[in-house]
Amino acid sequence: MSDSEPKTILTIEFGATQIEAIDAWIERHEHPKPTREEAVCLLIIARLGAEEGHPSSPIPGFVTGRDIV
């Protein structure tokens, strides 16, 4: 996500197990380590294939605007 893109703020509730998993994911990274907020964004972007250069969705049968040429 570029800094020039419009942003939407989401409030998400996580249980202790999910927070522990996010914190463990953060600990596996080199410095500078991402914040929890950055980690969640990075995990979502990676899972959705929303990084630049990923033209299609990883969800079978799910079509996004990136898939339409």
Secondary structure as GFF3:
##gff-version 3
##sequence-region A 1 69
A	DSSP	alpha_helix	16	27	.	.	.	ID=ss1
A	DSSP	alpha_helix	36	48	.	.	.	ID=ss2
A	DSSP	three_ten_helix	65	67	.	.	.	ID=ss3
###
